[in-house]
Amino acid sequence: MKKPIYLVQSCPRDEFKRAAKKGMKCDVMGLHGEVLPLWATSSKKEAINDCRRNNRLPGMDNIYFIDLIDLFN
């Protein structure tokens, strides 16, 4: 039985923009950059709201994004 878990990750803004220009998707960003896993949630809506709230903070040099992880029991 698999259960979806949404991992919230952080990456420096300039590195995120360079990867986006190369066409890299968020699900492979963890393999190609300086990405920090921060926390996980079981709800996609909660993960998206967390990312939106943290991306709107003034003076932040990081971009927050989510990655889907399948947890198998």
C-alpha positions as CSV (number, residue, x, y, z in Angstrom):
1,M,0.0,0.0,0.0
2,K,1.4,3.4,-0.9
3,K,0.8,6.7,0.7
4,P,1.7,10.0,-0.9
5,I,3.9,12.4,1.1
6,Y,4.7,15.9,-0.1
7,L,8.2,17.1,0.7
8,V,8.8,20.8,1.0
9,Q,12.3,21.7,-0.2
10,S,14.3,24.9,-0.5
11,C,16.8,26.1,-3.1
12,P,18.8,29.3,-3.6
13,R,16.8,31.7,-5.9
14,D,19.6,32.1,-8.6
15,E,20.2,28.4,-8.8
16,F,16.4,27.7,-9.2
17,K,16.2,30.3,-12.0
18,R,19.2,28.7,-13.8
19,A,17.7,25.3,-13.6
20,A,14.3,26.5,-14.8
21,K,15.9,28.1,-17.8
22,K,17.5,24.8,-18.6
23,G,14.0,23.2,-18.5
24,M,14.6,21.2,-15.3
25,K,11.4,20.2,-13.3
26,C,11.1,20.4,-9.5
27,D,11.0,16.6,-9.1
28,V,14.6,16.3,-10.3
29,M,16.0,19.5,-8.7
30,G,17.1,17.5,-5.7
31,L,19.5,15.6,-7.9
32,H,21.1,18.6,-9.6
33,G,21.5,21.3,-7.1
34,E,21.9,22.6,-3.6
35,V,18.5,21.6,-2.3
36,L,17.6,21.3,1.4
37,P,14.6,19.1,2.4
38,L,12.7,21.0,5.1
39,W,9.6,19.2,6.1
40,A,6.9,16.8,4.8
41,T,3.1,16.9,4.9
42,S,0.4,14.4,3.9
43,S,-1.7,17.1,2.2
44,K,-0.9,18.6,-1.1
45,K,-3.0,21.7,-0.3
46,E,-1.1,22.3,2.9
47,A,2.3,21.9,1.2
48,I,1.3,24.4,-1.5
49,N,0.1,26.9,1.0
50,D,3.4,26.5,3.0
51,C,5.4,27.2,-0.2
52,R,3.3,30.2,-1.1
53,R,3.5,31.7,2.3
54,N,7.3,31.2,2.5
55,N,8.0,32.4,-1.1
56,R,6.2,35.7,-0.3
57,L,8.4,36.6,2.6
58,P,10.4,39.8,1.9
59,G,14.2,39.5,1.6
60,M,14.2,35.7,1.1
61,D,17.0,34.3,-1.0
62,N,15.4,30.8,-1.3
63,I,12.6,29.4,-3.4
64,Y,10.4,26.8,-1.7
65,F,8.8,24.0,-3.8
66,I,7.2,20.5,-3.3
67,D,8.2,17.1,-4.4
68,L,5.9,14.0,-4.3
69,I,7.3,11.0,-2.5
70,D,5.4,7.6,-2.4
71,L,5.8,6.0,1.0
72,F,5.2,2.2,0.8
73,N,4.0,0.3,3.9
